[in-house]
Each structure stands twice: as C-alpha cells, then as structure tokens.
C-alpha cells in the first residue's frame, strides 16, 4: 500500500480539525474553505470548476484551445495510480 503525506496523522488531524471521522464537520470545513477562497480571490482571477464542467470553461478561463481528447471522467485511485506510473516510467 502506497502512503503519502496526506495519510500522515499530522495532515489528517490538521485538515479535519481533529475530527477525521465526523463527516458533517469535514463537509463544513470544506464549505468554509470554499467561502474563504471566494472571498480572498477576485472573481476574474478565480475559476470554480465543478465536476462535469468539461474542457470549455477551463480552457476559456486559461485562454487556451479546447483539446481534442475527451475530458477525463475517471476519479478512481487505481486510475490515478496507473496514470502516475505511466508518467514516471518515461
């Protein structure tokens, strides 16, 4: 099993307010973080990119053309690990 800094007790405690098993608390922290980011960043400098938005809003925001390849739609740990292995084996 691969572990990362995100799995460390420090990060779990810090990112969850010391309550890693409290789902409602975690969601509240996440939503508060979004509110703080939106309050701190000028709207013209911030793209809130939601799952399923696809390439168009992202590319328009960055001033780049939309790629020909489909927008990634997988979000499984194995898919991420496989993609990461491919990129590091070059």
C-alpha positions as CSV (number, residue, x, y, z in Angstrom):
1,X,0.0,0.0,0.0
2,X,1.4,3.4,-1.0
3,X,1.2,6.1,1.6
4,X,1.5,9.8,1.1
5,X,1.9,12.9,3.2
6,X,-1.9,13.2,3.1
7,X,-2.2,10.0,5.0
8,X,0.0,11.2,7.8
9,X,-1.5,11.7,11.3
10,X,-0.5,15.4,11.1
11,X,-2.3,16.0,7.9
12,X,-5.4,14.1,8.9
13,X,-5.7,15.9,12.2
14,X,-4.9,19.3,10.7
15,X,-7.2,19.0,7.7
16,X,-10.1,17.6,9.7
17,X,-9.9,19.8,12.7
18,X,-9.0,16.7,14.8
19,X,-12.3,15.0,13.8
20,X,-11.4,12.8,10.8
21,X,-14.5,10.5,11.3
22,X,-17.0,13.3,11.6
23,X,-18.5,13.6,8.0
24,X,-20.7,16.7,8.7
25,X,-17.7,18.5,10.3
26,X,-15.5,17.7,7.3
27,X,-18.1,19.0,4.9
28,X,-18.5,22.2,7.0
29,X,-14.7,22.7,6.8
30,X,-14.7,22.1,3.1
31,X,-17.5,24.6,2.5
32,X,-15.9,27.2,4.8
33,X,-12.6,26.8,2.8
34,X,-14.5,27.4,-0.4
35,X,-16.1,30.6,1.1
36,X,-12.7,31.8,2.3
37,X,-11.1,31.3,-1.2
38,X,-14.0,33.0,-2.9
39,X,-13.8,36.0,-0.5
40,X,-10.0,36.3,-0.9
41,X,-9.7,35.9,-4.7
42,X,-11.1,38.4,-7.2
43,X,-13.8,36.8,-9.3
44,X,-12.0,37.5,-12.6
45,X,-9.0,35.5,-11.2
46,X,-10.9,32.5,-9.9
47,X,-12.4,29.7,-11.8
48,X,-14.7,27.5,-9.7
49,X,-14.6,24.3,-11.9
50,X,-17.2,21.7,-11.0
51,X,-17.2,18.0,-11.7
52,X,-18.6,17.6,-15.2
53,X,-17.9,21.1,-16.4
54,X,-15.5,19.7,-19.1
55,X,-12.8,21.5,-21.0
56,X,-14.7,24.5,-22.3
57,X,-14.9,26.7,-19.1
58,X,-11.4,25.7,-18.0
59,X,-9.8,26.5,-21.4
60,X,-11.8,29.7,-21.8
61,X,-10.6,30.8,-18.4
62,X,-7.0,30.0,-19.3
63,X,-7.2,31.4,-22.8
64,X,-6.3,28.1,-24.3
65,X,-7.9,26.0,-27.1
66,X,-10.1,23.1,-26.1
67,X,-8.1,19.8,-26.5
68,X,-9.2,17.1,-28.9
69,X,-9.0,14.4,-26.3
70,X,-12.1,13.8,-24.1
71,X,-12.2,15.5,-20.7
72,X,-11.1,13.0,-18.0
73,X,-14.0,11.5,-16.3
74,X,-12.4,8.9,-14.0
75,X,-11.7,9.5,-10.4
76,X,-10.7,6.1,-9.0
77,X,-7.5,5.7,-7.0
78,X,-6.3,2.9,-9.3
79,X,-6.8,5.1,-12.4
80,X,-4.7,7.8,-10.8
81,X,-2.0,5.4,-9.8
82,X,-1.9,3.8,-13.3
83,X,-1.6,7.3,-14.9
84,X,1.0,8.3,-12.4
85,X,3.1,5.1,-13.1
86,X,2.9,5.8,-16.8
87,X,4.1,9.4,-16.4
88,X,7.0,8.4,-14.2
89,X,8.2,5.5,-16.3
90,X,9.1,7.7,-19.3
